C-alpha cells in the first residue's frame, strides 16, 4: 500500500470515528436495578443525564438498600454505554492494519 492510499484510509477512518463519537455523545442509554425501581440515564459516552427512584424505595430505616440499587443501576448503565460504544466503534477499527504500528 502506498503512502497516499494509506493516508486516505486514515483520513476516512478519522472522519468516521469523529461522526461515530458525535452520535455516541447524543445517544442515551438506560440502566436499571430493582426491577426498574431505580433507573439512570446517560449518554453512550458516559455523561449522566438523569436518575429516577420510585418513592416506595425510600425507607429512612434502610438507606443502604437504596444506595446499593443506585450503584447497581449506575453500573448497569455504564455497561450498556460501553457495549453501545463497542458496537458503534468496533467495526471502524476491525481488521485495520497499519504498517509500522
Protein Blocks (a to p, Z undefined) as FASTA:
>chain_A
ZZklmmmmmmmmmmmmmmmmmmmmmmccdddeehhpaccdddfkopafbdcddfklmcfk
lmmlmmmmmmmmmmmmmmmmmmmmmmmmmmmmgopacehZZ
